[in-house]
Amino acid sequence: MGKGRIISNLGKGKYKVELEYATSRALSVIDQLEKKIEELQDKVSTSDEELSELEDEYKKANEKLIQAIEDLKSLKPGTEEYQKQMEEVEKKTEKYNEALDKHKKARLQKSGLEFEIKSAEKRIETINKNLERTKTVEVWCVDYSTDLSGTVGTIEIPGVVERVVSRPRTSSQVYIRPGFDDGAEYKGERDGKLSSVFNMTPAQTYYNYAMQPGWQKWKPMYRVAEVDSVDSDNNTADIALDREWTIIEKNANHKVWLYDVPIDYMDCGPSLFKHGDRVVVKFEDQSWDNPKVVGFVEKPKRCACCWIIAREITHEENNPIWDLDPYRYEGLKLENSRWRVLEWDWPQFHDIAGDVDKDSGELLGLPTRFESNFSYYGYMALIVCTDGLDPLNDAHANMEWDQDSRYCPEEDQE
């Protein structure tokens, strides 16, 4: 999981996002190296001064040695003066060698300092060249959240961004967390940040790479799956997981089929999901025993649909009475939702309507009973629509009364 900054809204739940990587340790290392370079450069400056002085010393010692040798040449060998001058030459030679040795050591010390500087500069260059700071990608939010902004939490499947090159993938790797009820807002403790190896110590890098295949397989976070079937009564689905690969190119999935997986999508319930949908699955507490469907791989569906909550056919001679009280809390907990009881038989049409409370799902103003206006064959239906759709103009106009249970405009456009 990681942190992203939304750059632009591409519409319908898709965004351009700048992924922000963890860089604190790497930047701290660079800061330490820069300080080290400054200290080394000060030492080099001091070394230059010392080297200049030592060079003068050994040059003077060399001049004195040369002069002593010239004086020796003017003397007759075997004489006392010659012997004394020979001893003087030996002394001058010893002093020259000492001065020269000091100069060489100082020069080697300076070269060592310069090498350390170049090594530190190369290390900084390598970190700056390879350290991931940001990465711009186009990603989907897994639910239909179309007004996200600022920093958001991201999902990486199967827990990393790097691809296993020799193994093809069937899905994008990065998504924005479900945004419903501010769920996509970045939280550092929960989401953390992505990190490259150049922000880690060698020990951390080794440990992470050694542990990664294991936690990918046995402590999953998110996976991509395909819906096989949906149980609307129990708000669950049977799904088949996409195959995912670990960094050592082993199957990252412990299972393929997951049954009776709860659906947790924008308070919409299971009605938006159908066979063949490509979905994102979250594993609570990173446990294979606690999966739940939280969104779509791409083109997330909005909770803009109309549902026939109940329906009846009126065929009594006297106006029948329909008991509506059992359906009082059948509304979805979403803003801008509306219910309507429709009764029609060509050419007559009657209806009553009201709003849905977004906190409780109560159909506000729904009567306990509805008395039919017909004393002959007709239809009665209780319809709930979300996201501003109208049960009369949208649902009634587009649904086959005796066949359909749901109408979603977006699905008609696919």
NORVEN-V240522 format. One record per residue. N is the residue number from 1. RES is the residue in one small letter. PHI is phi as a letter, one per 30 degrees, with the letter a starting at -180 (* if undefined). BURIAL is # if it has 16 or more other ideal C-beta (glycine too) atoms within 10 Angstrom, else .. Layout:
# NORVEN-V240522
N;RES;PHI;BURIAL  N;RES;PHI;BURIAL
This chain:
# NORVEN-V240522
1;m;*;#  2;g;a;#  3;k;b;#  4;g;b;#  5;r;c;#  6;i;d;#  7;i;c;.  8;s;a;.  9;n;c;.  10;l;c;.  11;g;j;.  12;k;h;.  13;g;j;#  14;k;c;#  15;y;b;#  16;k;c;.  17;v;b;#  18;e;c;.  19;l;d;#  20;e;c;#  21;y;c;#  22;a;d;#  23;t;b;#  24;s;e;.  25;r;d;.  26;a;d;#  27;l;d;.  28;s;d;.  29;v;d;#  30;i;d;#  31;d;d;.  32;q;d;.  33;l;d;#  34;e;d;.  35;k;d;.  36;k;d;.  37;i;d;#  38;e;d;.  39;e;d;.  40;l;d;#  41;q;d;.  42;d;d;.  43;k;d;#  44;v;d;#  45;s;d;.  46;t;d;.  47;s;d;#  48;d;d;.  49;e;d;.  50;e;d;.  51;l;d;#  52;s;d;.  53;e;d;.  54;l;d;#  55;e;d;#  56;d;d;.  57;e;d;#  58;y;d;#  59;k;d;.  60;k;d;.  61;a;d;#  62;n;d;#  63;e;d;.  64;k;d;#  65;l;d;#  66;i;d;.  67;q;d;.  68;a;d;#  69;i;d;.  70;e;d;.  71;d;d;.  72;l;d;#  73;k;d;.  74;s;d;.  75;l;c;.  76;k;d;.  77;p;e;.  78;g;j;.  79;t;d;.  80;e;d;.  81;e;d;.  82;y;d;.  83;q;d;.  84;k;d;.  85;q;d;#  86;m;d;.  87;e;d;.  88;e;d;#  89;v;d;#  90;e;d;.  91;k;d;.  92;k;d;#  93;t;d;#  94;e;d;.  95;k;d;#  96;y;d;#  97;n;d;.  98;e;d;.  99;a;d;#  100;l;d;#  101;d;d;.  102;k;d;#  103;h;d;#  104;k;d;.  105;k;d;.  106;a;d;#  107;r;d;.  108;l;d;.  109;q;d;.  110;k;d;#  111;s;d;.  112;g;d;.  113;l;d;#  114;e;d;.  115;f;d;.  116;e;d;#  117;i;d;#  118;k;d;.  119;s;d;.  120;a;d;#  121;e;d;.  122;k;d;.  123;r;d;.  124;i;d;#  125;e;d;.  126;t;d;.  127;i;d;#  128;n;d;.  129;k;d;.  130;n;c;.  131;l;d;#  132;e;d;#  133;r;c;.  134;t;b;.  135;k;a;.  136;t;c;.  137;v;b;#  138;e;c;.  139;v;b;#  140;w;c;#  141;c;d;#  142;v;d;#  143;d;b;#  144;y;d;#  145;s;c;#  146;t;c;#  147;d;b;.  148;l;d;#  149;s;a;.  150;g;i;.  151;t;c;#  152;v;b;#  153;g;d;#  154;t;c;#  155;i;c;#  156;e;c;#  157;i;c;#  158;p;c;#  159;g;j;#  160;v;b;.  161;v;c;#  162;e;d;.  163;r;d;.  164;v;d;#  165;v;e;.  166;s;d;.  167;r;c;.  168;p;d;.  169;r;c;.  170;t;c;.  171;s;b;.  172;s;d;.  173;q;c;#  174;v;c;#  175;y;b;#  176;i;c;#  177;r;e;#  178;p;e;#  179;g;c;#  180;f;d;#  181;d;h;.  182;d;i;.  183;g;d;#  184;a;d;#  185;e;e;#  186;y;d;#  187;k;b;.  188;g;e;.  189;e;d;.  190;r;d;.  191;d;c;#  192;g;i;.  193;k;b;#  194;l;d;#  195;s;b;#  196;s;c;#  197;v;d;#  198;f;d;#  199;n;c;#  200;m;b;#  201;t;d;.  202;p;e;.  203;a;d;.  204;q;d;.  205;t;d;.  206;y;d;.  207;y;d;.  208;n;d;.  209;y;d;.  210;a;d;.  211;m;d;.  212;q;e;#  213;p;e;#  214;g;d;.  215;w;d;#  216;q;e;#  217;k;d;#  218;w;c;.  219;k;b;.  220;p;d;#  221;m;c;#  222;y;b;#  223;r;b;#  224;v;c;#  225;a;b;#  226;e;b;.  227;v;d;#  228;d;c;.  229;s;a;.  230;v;b;#  231;d;c;.  232;s;d;.  233;d;d;.  234;n;c;.  235;n;h;#  236;t;b;#  237;a;b;#  238;d;c;#  239;i;b;#  240;a;c;.  241;l;d;#  242;d;d;#  243;r;d;#  244;e;b;#  245;w;c;#  246;t;d;#  247;i;d;#  248;i;c;.  249;e;i;.  250;k;c;.  251;n;e;.  252;a;d;#  253;n;c;#  254;h;d;.  255;k;b;.  256;v;c;.  257;w;c;.  258;l;b;#  259;y;c;.  260;d;h;.  261;v;d;#  262;p;d;.  263;i;c;#  264;d;b;#  265;y;b;#  266;m;h;#  267;d;i;.  268;c;d;#  269;g;i;#  270;p;d;#  271;s;d;#  272;l;d;#  273;f;c;#  274;k;b;.  275;h;e;.  276;g;j;.  277;d;d;#  278;r;c;.  279;v;b;#  280;v;c;#  281;v;c;#  282;k;c;#  283;f;c;#  284;e;d;.  285;d;h;.  286;q;h;.  287;s;c;.  288;w;d;.  289;d;d;.  290;n;b;.  291;p;d;#  292;k;a;#  293;v;d;#  294;v;c;#  295;g;l;#  296;f;c;#  297;v;d;#  298;e;a;#  299;k;h;.  300;p;e;#  301;k;d;#  302;r;d;#  303;c;d;#  304;a;c;#  305;c;b;#  306;c;b;#  307;w;b;#  308;i;d;#  309;i;d;#  310;a;a;#  311;r;a;.  312;e;b;.  313;i;c;.  314;t;c;#  315;h;b;.  316;e;d;.  317;e;d;.  318;n;c;.  319;n;e;.  320;p;d;#  321;i;c;.  322;w;c;#  323;d;d;.  324;l;c;#  325;d;e;.  326;p;d;.  327;y;c;#  328;r;e;#  329;y;c;.  330;e;c;#  331;g;d;#  332;l;d;#  333;k;d;#  334;l;b;#  335;e;d;.  336;n;i;.  337;s;c;#  338;r;b;#  339;w;c;#  340;r;a;#  341;v;c;#  342;l;c;#  343;e;b;#  344;w;b;#  345;d;a;#  346;w;e;.  347;p;c;.  348;q;c;.  349;f;a;.  350;h;b;.  351;d;a;#  352;i;b;.  353;a;b;#  354;g;a;#  355;d;c;.  356;v;c;#  357;d;d;.  358;k;d;#  359;d;d;.  360;s;c;.  361;g;i;#  362;e;d;#  363;l;d;#  364;l;d;.  365;g;i;.  366;l;d;#  367;p;d;.  368;t;d;.  369;r;b;.  370;f;b;#  371;e;c;.  372;s;d;#  373;n;d;#  374;f;c;#  375;s;c;.  376;y;a;.  377;y;e;.  378;g;a;#  379;y;b;#  380;m;b;#  381;a;b;#  382;l;c;#  383;i;c;#  384;v;c;#  385;c;b;#  386;t;c;#  387;d;h;#  388;g;i;.  389;l;d;#  390;d;c;.  391;p;e;#  392;l;d;#  393;n;d;.  394;d;c;#  395;a;d;#  396;h;d;#  397;a;d;.  398;n;b;.  399;m;c;#  400;e;d;.  401;w;e;.  402;d;c;.  403;q;b;.  404;d;c;.  405;s;c;.  406;r;b;.  407;y;b;#  408;c;b;#  409;p;e;.  410;e;d;.  411;e;d;.  412;d;d;.  413;q;d;.  414;e;d;.
